[in-house]
Amino acid sequence: LSMDECMRMEFRILNRMLAGHDFYEGIRAAIIDKGSTPQWRPAGIDDVSAAEVDAYVAPLGERELEL
């Protein structure tokens, strides 16, 4: 991948992470509730489907990063 393609992929992943549950759950567990155990969705790596991984790097349409 070119540098521009890598930056777009990182931007897509970050957008999907911020729109999801786990980023905020991690902050809640580590900072707000100080050390509680996070409840990840899905709970384990074996529960993540290939379709979910593909969705994280799929184009964002109108929100796509322009370089």
Sequence and secondary structure as in RCSB ss.txt:
>XXXX:A:sequence
LSMDECMRMEFRILNRMLAGHDFYEGIRAAIIDKGSTPQWRPAGIDDVSAAEVDAYVAPLGERELEL
>XXXX:A:secstr
  HHHHHHHHHHHHHHHHHSSHHHHHHIIIIISSS     SSSSGGG  HHHHHHHHS  GGG    
